[in-house]
Amino acid sequence: YLSRAGGVVFKHMIIAGKSLDFLFSSLTTLSVLGISPQTLFEELLRLQIQRKLWEDMKTTVLEMKKRDCVIKLHYIYPPLADFANEKDIEGFSIWLSLLLEDLKLEADSVVVEFALRVVDGDSKALLKHLNEKGVQFTEGTIKALVNILCSQKQYDVLADLLPNFDKELIPVKHILVKLSRPQRGQYEVDIDSLLKIYTFLSPICDPNDLFSSIHNAVSGIVHLSQPLDAVTLITNLFEKGIVPKRSGTYNYILLSLNKEDNTDEFFKFVRLMKQHGIPFDDHHHRQILKMSAKCGASLPAQTAFNVLKKNGDKVDSSTFSNLIVALCKAKKSHAAVRYYDEAEEIPNLHLSATAYSHLIQALIHSGNIAKATALKSKMKQDGLTPGYHIYNVFIEGYSKRGDVEKAKAEFDDMKSANITPSDYTYHKLMEGYAFHGDVTSVRELINDIKGHGMVVSKEMISALVDAYLNHDDLDGAIGVLEEEPSIRPILSVYIRLINRCEEQDRNDLTQQVLRSLESTEISPNTVHHIHIFALLRSGKFDEAMNIVRDENVHVNLDHVITFGKNCALVGNTDCVRSAMRLLREIGLKAYTLHNSLLKAHARNNDIESMLSIRKELEACGEQPQQSFHTLLDRLLKQHSQEPPYIAAGTETGSTVQLNI
């Protein structure tokens, strides 16, 4: 009863506006009667907060501190909030100092938010002002500030603020945990700020905590589909002397780069790991194998495979499959077959459909269709169904060999397996029929395509033209151009058409083909070059020169030289000489084609002409260069001829034996 009565009396004293000294004296009196002052003080604080009597409230909380009363943090929120809303940094600083230094309380995130509100979120300005006022941040205050900055994604601000705090008060482990949050995709990672923070914390934190944070941050970064940012972070950490030790950190990056098919950055990062002594585990080697399979890097693939075997790791289907794909893409079919044979000796090991597909393709391209056919059967035994790509490879391989019956059989099997042939499939089968000049079959396939609502492509029209040419029906080939005016053949077909027209002296048809070619996107100058080279192939040099002398024609020397070299590859010495003569006619030397002429004669086993070329060239005022003599000596040895050879520039009578 006395306690309740005392409380009522004290409340009426507060309402009556008695002075604080009178109230504090009354509290002393009441406490003698056994009444706890805690409740009475709280009643006083409520009235002061209601009336915004901040100075009186400051005196009250200090009195409470003096009397060992409990001062709860939320009592201090109202004055701080009021000063924050008024942007009164002076008043706020006084109360913050009271909170931290006099009352020895820790500021929580609410207090820090009020503090940032005072300076419109400018943490640096806040810290500067508080330092000037002598207000020092405690560990709890720093921790609250870290929470707010991280939630607001202000990592750059955090990075700049950390050096201003006492290192012993910085909640290092808490910050490292906060930096690990990207793995949940809560914010966009600022790589520069992460680097600054990790660099600053590195000397004062537990290395295991640091590496764990980096590991989780990298995980988060790559999960946000930003593997290059993770690479940048690790690269810069290396430069700062910070080398993360967790292998999973690197595996995250390798895995992410692999998923994005970023071959260049993947192998660049692998080299970076090696430079900094990062030990490679089996996961790393498997990622290297997988990427090597994508880009056809046979050496890294074989190295990773051998390391996995040496480490006693189970070399499984995926390992063999990736290695075989890498070797096939690198055009090392013999090595791929060798590893396939090794895989066959391992029980219950079955290659992937992709590995079979690439191995079959490599074998067909190398001409070993028999082995490819056996692999196709083995693939079916393993429960794998040959897909669209494998059928196409067989159709293309048989068509190139001219074995159109087998190509057609593969085509029929493809449809029986409910695999729809594409325009590419039709095109490759047409090439097989075109090889034999079977115009009827090519046209039947084109009609079949139209019947299925597919578009006839320029490659298909090209195959039809080739079929007519191989059937020795030039008029029929030209007729295709008029028949399908909206679909033009590919450039190489135009070249064959013009060459055939010139060979048969069908100038009328030549002009018709040239007009059709001009209607394409081919430049007029390229059209002129095609005609010039066709005339040269037909031995019509004067007619070719008439085009060259046309002021509207600009002769491309690279085209002329390429033409001469290509002719040399098939032993067409007349065309090589025509190209050389054309160069001389326009005032240039033909040095670039000297060796090509020599190779053309060597291809024809014409030793006598090879030996007479030097005099022929000298008669044209062109002294053969050293590479010519070296090549001649090598070619003579290949043909078992080793006569003494007089090299240009030597004294008369001396002999020189040239070797490479």
C-alpha positions as CSV (number, residue, x, y, z in Angstrom):
1,Y,0.0,0.0,0.0
2,L,2.8,2.3,0.9
3,S,4.6,1.6,-2.4
4,R,1.5,2.3,-4.4
5,A,0.8,5.5,-2.5
6,G,4.4,6.6,-2.9
7,G,4.2,6.0,-6.7
8,V,0.9,8.0,-6.9
9,V,2.5,10.9,-5.0
10,F,5.6,10.9,-7.1
11,K,3.6,10.9,-10.3
12,H,1.6,13.9,-9.1
13,M,4.9,15.7,-8.3
14,I,6.0,15.1,-11.9
15,I,2.8,16.4,-13.3
16,A,2.9,19.4,-11.0
17,G,6.3,20.3,-12.6
18,K,8.4,20.0,-9.5
19,S,12.1,20.6,-10.2
20,L,14.4,17.6,-10.9
21,D,16.3,18.3,-7.7
22,F,13.1,18.1,-5.7
23,L,12.1,14.9,-7.5
24,F,15.5,13.3,-7.0
25,S,15.3,14.2,-3.3
26,S,11.8,12.7,-3.1
27,L,13.1,9.5,-4.7
28,T,15.7,9.3,-2.0
29,T,13.0,9.6,0.6
30,L,10.8,7.1,-1.0
31,S,13.7,4.6,-1.4
32,V,14.2,4.8,2.4
33,L,10.7,3.6,2.7
34,G,11.7,0.6,0.6
35,I,10.2,1.8,-2.7
36,S,12.4,0.9,-5.8
37,P,13.3,4.0,-7.8
38,Q,13.4,2.1,-11.2
39,T,9.7,2.4,-11.8
40,L,9.6,6.0,-10.7
41,F,12.5,7.0,-12.9
42,E,10.8,5.3,-15.9
43,E,7.6,7.3,-15.2
44,L,9.7,10.4,-15.2
45,L,11.4,9.5,-18.5
46,R,8.0,8.8,-20.2
47,L,6.8,12.3,-19.4
48,Q,10.1,13.9,-20.5
49,I,10.0,12.0,-23.8
50,Q,6.4,13.0,-24.3
51,R,7.3,16.7,-23.7
52,K,10.7,16.4,-25.5
53,L,12.5,17.7,-22.5
54,W,15.9,16.4,-23.7
55,E,18.1,18.3,-21.3
56,D,16.0,17.2,-18.3
57,M,16.1,13.6,-19.7
58,K,19.8,13.8,-20.0
59,T,20.1,14.7,-16.3
60,T,17.6,12.0,-15.4
61,V,19.5,9.1,-17.1
62,L,22.8,10.3,-15.6
63,E,21.0,10.2,-12.2
64,M,19.8,6.7,-13.0
65,K,23.3,5.7,-13.8
66,K,24.5,7.2,-10.5
67,R,21.8,5.2,-8.6
68,D,22.7,1.9,-10.5
69,C,19.3,1.8,-12.1
70,V,18.8,-0.2,-15.3
71,I,19.0,2.1,-18.4
72,K,17.5,0.4,-21.4
73,L,18.7,1.4,-24.9
74,H,15.3,2.1,-26.2
75,Y,14.9,4.9,-23.7
76,I,17.5,6.8,-25.8
77,Y,15.9,6.2,-29.2
78,P,13.4,9.2,-29.0
79,P,15.9,12.0,-28.5
80,L,18.3,10.4,-31.1
81,A,15.4,10.1,-33.6
82,D,14.3,13.7,-33.0
83,F,17.8,15.1,-33.6
84,A,18.2,12.8,-36.7
85,N,14.9,14.1,-38.2
86,E,16.0,17.7,-37.5
87,K,19.4,17.0,-39.0
88,D,20.9,18.4,-35.8
89,I,24.3,16.7,-35.8
90,E,25.5,18.7,-32.8
91,G,22.7,17.5,-30.5
92,F,22.9,14.0,-31.9
93,S,26.7,13.9,-31.2
94,I,26.0,14.9,-27.6
95,W,23.5,12.1,-27.0
96,L,25.6,9.5,-28.9
97,S,28.6,10.4,-26.7
98,L,26.3,10.1,-23.6
99,L,25.2,6.7,-24.9
100,L,28.6,5.3,-25.6
101,E,30.9,6.9,-23.1
102,D,28.8,7.9,-20.1
103,L,26.2,5.2,-20.1
104,K,28.6,2.6,-21.5
105,L,25.9,1.2,-23.8
106,E,26.5,-0.4,-27.2
107,A,24.8,1.3,-30.2
108,D,22.6,-1.1,-32.2
109,S,21.6,-0.9,-35.8
110,V,18.6,1.4,-34.9
111,V,21.0,4.0,-33.4
112,V,23.4,3.8,-36.4
113,E,20.4,4.3,-38.8
114,F,19.5,7.4,-36.8
115,A,23.1,8.6,-37.1
116,L,23.2,8.0,-40.8
117,R,19.9,9.9,-41.2
118,V,21.5,13.0,-39.6
119,V,24.1,13.1,-42.4
120,D,21.9,11.9,-45.3
121,G,23.6,8.5,-45.4
122,D,27.2,9.9,-45.6
123,S,29.0,7.6,-43.3
124,K,32.4,9.3,-43.9
125,A,31.0,12.7,-42.9
126,L,29.5,11.1,-39.8
127,L,32.7,9.5,-38.8
128,K,34.7,12.7,-39.4
129,H,32.3,14.7,-37.3
130,L,32.3,12.2,-34.4
131,N,36.1,12.1,-34.4
132,E,36.2,15.9,-34.2
133,K,33.8,15.7,-31.2
134,G,35.9,13.0,-29.6
135,V,33.2,10.4,-29.9
136,Q,34.8,6.9,-30.4
137,F,33.0,4.0,-32.0
138,T,32.8,0.8,-29.8
139,E,33.0,-2.7,-31.2
140,G,29.2,-3.1,-31.0
141,T,28.7,0.2,-32.8
142,I,31.1,-0.8,-35.6
143,K,29.3,-4.1,-35.9
144,A,25.9,-2.3,-36.2
145,L,27.4,0.0,-38.9
146,V,28.7,-3.0,-40.8
147,N,25.3,-4.6,-40.8
148,I,23.6,-1.5,-42.2
149,L,26.3,-0.8,-44.9
150,C,26.1,-4.5,-46.0
151,S,22.3,-4.4,-46.1
152,Q,22.5,-1.2,-48.2
153,K,25.2,-2.7,-50.5
154,Q,27.6,0.1,-49.5
155,Y,30.7,-2.1,-49.6
156,D,32.8,0.7,-51.0
157,V,31.9,2.9,-48.0
158,L,32.8,0.0,-45.6
159,A,36.1,-0.5,-47.3
160,D,37.0,3.2,-46.9
161,L,35.8,3.4,-43.2
162,L,37.6,0.3,-41.8
163,P,41.1,1.9,-41.7
164,N,39.7,4.7,-39.4
165,F,38.7,2.3,-36.6
166,D,40.8,0.8,-33.9
167,K,41.9,-2.6,-35.3
168,E,41.3,-4.3,-31.9
169,L,37.6,-3.2,-32.0
170,I,36.9,-4.3,-35.6
171,P,34.6,-7.3,-35.6
172,V,36.7,-9.1,-38.1
173,K,34.9,-12.5,-38.1
174,H,31.5,-10.8,-38.4
175,I,32.7,-8.8,-41.4
176,L,34.0,-11.9,-43.1
177,V,30.7,-13.6,-42.6
178,K,28.9,-10.6,-44.1
179,L,31.1,-10.8,-47.2
180,S,30.1,-14.4,-47.6
181,R,26.5,-13.5,-48.2
182,P,26.7,-13.2,-52.0
183,Q,26.1,-16.9,-52.2
184,R,22.4,-16.3,-51.5
185,G,22.3,-13.6,-54.2
186,Q,21.2,-10.9,-51.8
187,Y,23.3,-8.2,-53.4
188,E,25.5,-7.4,-56.4
189,V,29.1,-7.9,-55.6
190,D,31.5,-4.9,-55.7
191,I,34.8,-6.7,-56.6
192,D,37.0,-3.6,-55.9
193,S,35.5,-3.2,-52.4
194,L,35.8,-6.9,-51.6
195,L,39.4,-6.7,-52.6
196,K,40.1,-3.7,-50.4
197,I,38.4,-5.2,-47.4
198,Y,40.1,-8.6,-47.8
199,T,43.5,-6.9,-48.2
200,F,42.9,-4.8,-45.0
201,L,41.6,-7.7,-42.9
202,S,44.3,-10.2,-44.1
203,P,46.9,-9.3,-41.5
204,I,44.5,-9.2,-38.5
205,C,42.3,-12.2,-39.1
206,D,42.5,-15.9,-38.9
207,P,43.6,-17.2,-42.3
208,N,41.0,-20.0,-42.2
209,D,38.3,-17.5,-41.6
210,L,39.6,-15.4,-44.5
211,F,39.8,-18.3,-46.9
212,S,36.4,-19.5,-45.9
213,S,34.9,-16.0,-46.6
214,I,36.7,-15.8,-50.0
215,H,35.4,-19.3,-50.8
216,N,31.8,-18.4,-50.1
217,A,32.1,-15.1,-51.8
218,V,33.5,-16.7,-55.0
219,S,30.6,-19.3,-54.8
220,G,28.1,-16.5,-54.6
221,I,29.7,-14.6,-57.5
222,V,29.7,-17.5,-59.9
223,H,26.1,-18.3,-58.8
224,L,25.2,-14.8,-60.0
225,S,26.7,-15.8,-63.4
226,Q,29.7,-13.6,-63.0
227,P,32.7,-15.9,-63.2
228,L,34.9,-13.3,-64.7
229,D,34.4,-11.1,-61.6
230,A,35.5,-14.1,-59.5
231,V,38.6,-14.5,-61.7
232,T,39.4,-10.8,-61.3
233,L,39.0,-11.1,-57.5
234,I,41.4,-14.1,-57.2
235,T,43.9,-12.5,-59.7
236,N,44.1,-9.3,-57.6
237,L,44.3,-11.3,-54.4
238,F,47.3,-13.1,-55.8
239,E,48.9,-9.8,-56.6
240,K,48.4,-8.7,-53.0
241,G,50.1,-11.9,-51.8
242,I,46.8,-13.5,-50.6
243,V,46.6,-17.1,-51.9
244,P,43.4,-18.9,-50.9
245,K,44.1,-22.5,-49.9
246,R,40.7,-24.1,-50.4
247,S,40.6,-26.1,-53.6
248,G,36.9,-25.7,-53.9
249,T,37.3,-22.0,-54.5
250,Y,39.1,-22.7,-57.7
251,N,36.8,-25.5,-58.7
252,Y,33.8,-23.1,-58.5
253,I,35.5,-20.8,-61.0
254,L,36.6,-23.6,-63.4
255,L,33.1,-25.1,-63.3
256,S,31.5,-21.7,-64.0
257,L,33.8,-20.9,-66.9
258,N,33.2,-24.4,-68.3
259,K,29.4,-23.8,-68.2
260,E,29.8,-20.6,-70.1
261,D,32.2,-22.2,-72.7
262,N,34.8,-19.5,-72.0
263,T,37.8,-21.4,-73.3
264,D,40.3,-18.6,-73.3
265,E,39.6,-17.4,-69.7
266,F,39.5,-21.0,-68.5
267,F,43.0,-22.0,-69.6
268,K,44.3,-18.5,-68.7
269,F,43.0,-19.2,-65.1
270,V,44.6,-22.7,-65.1
271,R,47.9,-21.1,-66.0
272,L,47.4,-18.6,-63.2
273,M,46.8,-21.4,-60.7
274,K,50.0,-23.1,-61.8
275,Q,52.0,-19.9,-61.5
276,H,51.0,-19.5,-57.9
277,G,51.5,-23.1,-56.9
278,I,47.9,-24.1,-56.4
279,P,47.8,-27.9,-56.1
280,F,45.4,-29.4,-58.7
281,D,43.0,-32.0,-57.4
282,D,40.9,-34.6,-59.3
283,H,38.0,-32.1,-59.6
284,H,40.3,-29.6,-61.3
285,H,41.6,-32.2,-63.8
286,R,38.0,-33.3,-64.6
287,Q,37.1,-29.7,-65.4
288,I,40.2,-29.4,-67.6
289,L,39.2,-32.6,-69.5
290,K,35.7,-31.3,-69.9
291,M,36.8,-28.0,-71.4
292,S,39.4,-29.7,-73.5
293,A,36.6,-31.8,-75.1
294,K,34.7,-28.6,-75.9
295,C,37.6,-26.9,-77.7
296,G,39.6,-29.8,-79.0
297,A,42.7,-29.2,-76.8
298,S,44.3,-32.6,-77.0
299,L,47.4,-32.0,-74.9
300,P,45.7,-30.7,-71.8
301,A,43.1,-33.5,-72.1
302,Q,45.8,-36.2,-72.3
303,T,47.7,-34.7,-69.4
304,A,44.7,-34.5,-67.2
305,F,43.6,-38.0,-68.1
306,N,47.1,-39.4,-67.3
307,V,47.2,-37.6,-63.9
308,L,43.8,-39.0,-63.0
309,K,45.0,-42.5,-63.8
310,K,48.2,-42.0,-61.9
311,N,46.4,-40.7,-58.8
312,G,44.4,-43.9,-58.7
313,D,41.2,-42.0,-59.5
314,K,38.5,-44.1,-61.1
315,V,38.7,-43.3,-64.8
316,D,35.1,-43.6,-65.8
317,S,32.9,-43.2,-68.9
318,S,32.9,-39.4,-68.6
319,T,36.7,-39.3,-68.5
320,F,37.3,-41.5,-71.5
321,S,34.5,-39.8,-73.4
322,N,35.9,-36.3,-72.9
323,L,39.4,-37.4,-73.8
324,I,38.2,-39.1,-77.0
325,V,36.1,-36.0,-78.0
326,A,39.1,-33.7,-77.5
327,L,41.4,-35.9,-79.6
328,C,38.8,-36.2,-82.4
329,K,38.3,-32.4,-82.5
330,A,42.1,-32.1,-82.7
331,K,42.1,-34.5,-85.7
332,K,44.0,-37.1,-83.8
333,S,41.8,-40.0,-84.8
334,H,44.5,-42.7,-84.3
335,A,45.1,-41.7,-80.7
336,A,41.3,-41.5,-80.1
337,V,40.9,-45.1,-81.5
338,R,43.7,-46.2,-79.2
339,Y,41.9,-44.8,-76.1
340,Y,38.6,-46.3,-77.3
341,D,40.3,-49.7,-77.5
342,E,41.6,-49.2,-73.9
343,A,38.1,-48.2,-72.7
344,E,36.7,-51.4,-74.3
345,E,38.8,-53.5,-72.1
346,I,37.2,-52.0,-68.9
347,P,34.1,-53.9,-67.9
348,N,30.8,-52.0,-67.8
349,L,32.3,-48.9,-69.2
350,H,30.2,-47.3,-71.9
351,L,31.1,-44.2,-73.8
352,S,28.7,-41.3,-74.2
353,A,26.8,-40.7,-77.4
354,T,28.9,-37.5,-78.0
355,A,32.1,-39.5,-77.9
356,Y,30.8,-42.1,-80.3
357,S,29.6,-39.3,-82.6
358,H,32.9,-37.5,-82.8
359,L,34.9,-40.7,-83.1
360,I,32.7,-41.9,-86.0
361,Q,33.0,-38.5,-87.6
362,A,36.8,-38.5,-87.3
363,L,37.1,-42.1,-88.7
364,I,34.9,-41.2,-91.7
365,H,36.9,-38.0,-92.4
366,S,40.1,-40.1,-92.3
367,G,38.6,-42.5,-94.7
368,N,38.1,-45.4,-92.3
369,I,34.4,-45.9,-92.8
370,A,34.6,-49.6,-92.0
371,K,35.8,-48.9,-88.5
372,A,33.1,-46.2,-88.2
373,T,30.4,-48.6,-89.2
374,A,31.6,-51.1,-86.5
375,L,31.5,-48.3,-83.9
376,K,27.9,-47.5,-84.9
377,S,27.0,-51.1,-84.3
378,K,28.8,-51.1,-80.9
379,M,27.0,-47.9,-80.0
380,K,23.6,-49.6,-80.5
381,Q,24.8,-52.6,-78.4
382,D,25.5,-50.1,-75.5
383,G,21.9,-49.0,-75.7
384,L,22.6,-45.7,-77.4
385,T,20.6,-44.6,-80.4
386,P,22.5,-43.0,-83.3
387,G,21.3,-39.4,-83.5
388,Y,20.8,-36.9,-86.3
389,H,24.5,-35.9,-86.3
390,I,25.8,-39.5,-86.8
391,Y,23.5,-40.2,-89.7
392,N,24.5,-37.0,-91.3
393,V,28.2,-37.8,-90.9
394,F,27.7,-41.2,-92.6
395,I,25.6,-39.7,-95.5
396,E,28.3,-37.0,-96.0
397,G,31.1,-39.5,-95.9
398,Y,29.6,-41.9,-98.4
399,S,28.5,-39.1,-100.7
400,K,32.1,-37.7,-100.8
401,R,33.3,-41.1,-101.8
402,G,30.7,-41.4,-104.5
403,D,29.1,-44.4,-102.7
404,V,25.6,-42.9,-103.1
405,E,23.8,-46.3,-102.5
406,K,25.1,-46.5,-99.0
407,A,24.4,-42.8,-98.4
408,K,20.8,-43.4,-99.5
409,A,20.6,-46.5,-97.2
410,E,21.7,-44.3,-94.2
411,F,19.1,-41.7,-95.3
412,D,16.4,-44.3,-95.3
413,D,17.6,-45.7,-91.9
414,M,17.5,-42.2,-90.5
415,K,13.8,-41.8,-91.5
416,S,13.0,-45.3,-90.2
417,A,14.4,-44.2,-86.8
418,N,11.9,-41.3,-86.8
419,I,14.7,-38.8,-87.2
420,T,13.6,-36.0,-89.5
421,P,16.3,-35.2,-92.1
422,S,17.3,-31.5,-92.3
423,D,18.1,-29.4,-95.3
424,Y,21.8,-30.2,-94.5
425,T,21.0,-34.0,-94.8
426,Y,19.3,-33.5,-98.1
427,H,22.1,-31.3,-99.4
428,K,24.8,-33.9,-98.6
429,L,22.8,-36.7,-100.2
430,M,22.3,-34.5,-103.3
431,E,26.1,-34.1,-103.5
432,G,26.4,-37.9,-103.7
433,Y,24.0,-38.0,-106.7
434,A,25.6,-34.9,-108.2
435,F,29.0,-36.7,-108.1
436,H,27.6,-39.2,-110.6
437,G,25.7,-36.6,-112.6
438,D,22.4,-38.1,-111.5
439,V,20.2,-35.1,-112.2
440,T,17.0,-37.1,-111.8
441,S,17.7,-38.2,-108.3
442,V,18.7,-34.6,-107.3
443,R,15.5,-33.2,-108.6
444,E,13.5,-35.9,-106.8
445,L,15.1,-34.9,-103.5
446,I,14.3,-31.2,-104.2
447,N,10.7,-32.1,-104.9
448,D,10.6,-34.1,-101.7
449,I,11.9,-31.1,-99.8
450,K,9.2,-28.9,-101.3
451,G,6.6,-31.5,-100.4
452,H,7.6,-31.3,-96.7
453,G,7.4,-27.6,-96.7
454,M,11.1,-27.0,-96.4
455,V,13.0,-24.3,-98.1
456,V,15.3,-25.1,-101.1
457,S,18.7,-23.7,-100.2
458,K,21.5,-22.3,-102.4
459,E,23.6,-25.4,-101.6
460,M,20.9,-27.6,-103.0
461,I,20.7,-25.5,-106.2
462,S,24.5,-25.8,-106.4
463,A,24.3,-29.6,-106.2
464,L,21.8,-29.6,-109.0
465,V,24.1,-27.4,-111.2
466,D,27.0,-29.8,-110.4
467,A,24.9,-32.8,-111.3
468,Y,24.3,-31.2,-114.8
469,L,28.0,-30.3,-115.2
470,N,29.1,-33.9,-114.2
471,H,26.5,-35.1,-116.7
472,D,28.3,-33.0,-119.3
473,D,25.1,-30.9,-119.8
474,L,26.3,-27.3,-119.8
475,D,23.0,-26.0,-121.2
476,G,21.1,-27.8,-118.5
477,A,23.3,-26.3,-115.8
478,I,22.8,-22.8,-117.1
479,G,19.1,-23.5,-117.3
480,V,19.0,-24.0,-113.5
481,L,20.0,-20.3,-113.1
482,E,16.9,-19.3,-115.1
483,E,14.7,-21.9,-113.4
484,E,15.4,-20.6,-109.8
485,P,16.3,-16.9,-110.3
486,S,15.7,-16.1,-106.6
487,I,18.1,-18.8,-105.4
488,R,21.7,-18.3,-106.5
489,P,24.3,-21.1,-106.3
490,I,27.4,-20.7,-104.2
491,L,30.4,-18.9,-105.6
492,S,32.5,-22.0,-106.3
493,V,29.7,-23.3,-108.6
494,Y,29.7,-20.1,-110.6
495,I,33.5,-20.4,-111.0
496,R,33.0,-24.0,-112.3
497,L,30.3,-22.8,-114.7
498,I,32.4,-20.0,-116.2
499,N,35.4,-22.3,-116.5
500,R,33.3,-24.9,-118.4
501,C,31.9,-22.2,-120.6
502,E,35.4,-20.9,-121.6
503,E,36.7,-24.5,-122.1
504,Q,33.9,-25.1,-124.6
505,D,34.2,-21.6,-126.1
506,R,30.6,-20.8,-125.2
507,N,31.0,-17.0,-124.9
508,D,27.2,-16.5,-125.0
509,L,26.8,-18.7,-122.0
510,T,29.7,-17.1,-120.2
511,Q,28.0,-13.7,-120.4
512,Q,24.8,-15.2,-119.2
513,V,26.5,-16.7,-116.1
514,L,28.4,-13.4,-115.5
515,R,25.1,-11.5,-115.5
516,S,23.6,-14.0,-113.0
517,L,26.7,-13.6,-110.8
518,E,26.5,-9.8,-110.9
519,S,23.0,-10.0,-109.5
520,T,24.4,-11.5,-106.3
521,E,26.2,-9.7,-103.5
522,I,29.6,-10.5,-105.1
523,S,31.5,-7.2,-105.9
524,P,31.9,-6.4,-109.6
525,N,35.7,-6.5,-109.2
526,T,35.5,-10.1,-107.9
527,V,33.4,-11.1,-110.9
528,H,36.1,-9.7,-113.2
529,H,38.7,-11.7,-111.4
530,I,36.7,-14.9,-111.8
531,H,36.3,-14.3,-115.5
532,I,40.0,-13.4,-115.9
533,F,41.1,-16.7,-114.2
534,A,38.7,-18.7,-116.2
535,L,40.2,-17.3,-119.4
536,L,43.7,-18.0,-118.1
537,R,42.7,-21.6,-117.4
538,S,41.5,-21.9,-121.0
539,G,44.7,-20.5,-122.4
540,K,43.0,-17.2,-123.5
541,F,45.6,-14.8,-122.2
542,D,44.9,-12.0,-124.6
543,E,41.2,-12.0,-123.7
544,A,42.1,-12.0,-120.0
545,M,44.5,-9.0,-120.6
546,N,41.7,-7.1,-122.3
547,I,39.7,-7.3,-119.1
548,V,42.8,-6.3,-117.0
549,R,43.4,-3.2,-119.2
550,D,39.8,-2.0,-118.6
551,E,40.0,1.1,-116.4
552,N,37.1,-0.1,-114.3
553,V,38.9,-3.2,-113.2
554,H,41.4,-3.1,-110.3
555,V,43.6,-6.2,-110.3
556,N,44.0,-7.6,-106.8
557,L,47.6,-9.0,-106.6
558,D,46.7,-11.4,-103.8
559,H,44.0,-13.0,-106.0
560,V,46.4,-13.4,-108.8
561,I,49.1,-15.0,-106.6
562,T,46.6,-17.3,-104.9
563,F,45.3,-18.4,-108.3
564,G,48.9,-19.2,-109.4
565,K,49.6,-21.2,-106.3
566,N,46.3,-23.1,-106.5
567,C,47.1,-24.0,-110.1
568,A,50.6,-25.2,-108.9
569,L,48.9,-27.6,-106.5
570,V,47.3,-29.5,-109.3
571,G,50.4,-29.3,-111.6
572,N,48.9,-26.8,-114.0
573,T,52.1,-25.2,-115.1
574,D,50.5,-23.3,-118.0
575,C,48.1,-21.4,-115.6
576,V,51.0,-20.7,-113.3
577,R,53.0,-19.1,-116.2
578,S,49.8,-17.2,-117.2
579,A,49.6,-15.7,-113.7
580,M,53.3,-14.8,-113.8
581,R,52.9,-13.2,-117.2
582,L,49.8,-11.2,-116.0
583,L,51.9,-9.8,-113.2
584,R,54.7,-8.8,-115.6
585,E,52.2,-7.3,-118.0
586,I,51.0,-4.9,-115.3
587,G,54.6,-3.9,-114.5
588,L,55.4,-6.2,-111.6
589,K,57.9,-9.0,-111.0
590,A,56.7,-12.5,-110.5
591,Y,59.0,-13.5,-107.7
592,T,56.2,-14.8,-105.5
593,L,55.3,-17.5,-108.1
594,H,58.8,-18.7,-108.9
595,N,58.6,-21.5,-106.3
596,S,55.0,-22.3,-107.3
597,L,56.1,-23.0,-110.9
598,L,58.9,-25.2,-109.6
599,K,56.4,-27.2,-107.4
600,A,54.0,-27.5,-110.4
601,H,56.7,-29.2,-112.5
602,A,57.8,-31.3,-109.6
603,R,54.2,-32.6,-109.2
604,N,54.3,-33.6,-112.9
605,N,57.7,-35.3,-112.3
606,D,59.1,-33.0,-115.1
607,I,62.8,-32.9,-114.0
608,E,64.0,-31.4,-117.2
609,S,61.7,-28.4,-116.9
610,M,62.6,-28.0,-113.3
611,L,66.2,-27.6,-114.2
612,S,65.4,-25.1,-117.0
613,I,63.3,-22.8,-114.9
614,R,66.2,-20.6,-113.7
615,K,67.3,-19.7,-117.2
616,E,63.6,-19.0,-118.1
617,L,63.3,-16.6,-115.2
618,E,66.6,-14.9,-115.9
619,A,65.5,-14.3,-119.5
620,C,62.5,-12.4,-118.0
621,G,64.9,-10.3,-115.9
622,E,64.1,-12.0,-112.6
623,Q,66.9,-13.5,-110.6
624,P,65.7,-16.5,-108.6
625,Q,66.1,-16.0,-104.8
626,Q,67.8,-18.3,-102.3
627,S,64.6,-20.0,-101.3
628,F,64.2,-21.1,-105.0
629,H,67.6,-22.8,-105.0
630,T,66.9,-24.5,-101.6
631,L,63.5,-25.8,-102.9
632,L,65.0,-27.0,-106.2
633,D,67.7,-28.9,-104.3
634,R,65.2,-30.5,-102.1
635,L,62.9,-31.5,-104.9
636,L,65.7,-33.0,-106.9
637,K,66.7,-35.1,-104.0
638,Q,63.1,-36.3,-103.6
639,H,63.3,-37.4,-107.3
640,S,66.7,-39.1,-106.7
641,Q,68.6,-36.5,-108.8
642,E,71.7,-34.9,-107.2
643,P,73.6,-33.2,-109.9
644,P,76.1,-30.4,-109.2
645,Y,74.1,-27.2,-109.2
646,I,75.3,-23.7,-110.1
647,A,73.6,-21.3,-107.7
648,A,72.9,-17.7,-108.6
649,G,75.5,-15.2,-107.5
650,T,78.4,-17.8,-107.2
651,E,81.6,-17.7,-109.2
652,T,81.6,-19.4,-112.5
653,G,82.5,-23.1,-112.2
654,S,81.9,-23.4,-108.5
655,T,79.4,-25.8,-107.2
656,V,77.1,-25.5,-104.2
657,Q,75.4,-28.3,-102.4
658,L,72.2,-26.9,-100.8
659,N,70.5,-28.7,-98.0
660,I,67.6,-28.0,-95.6
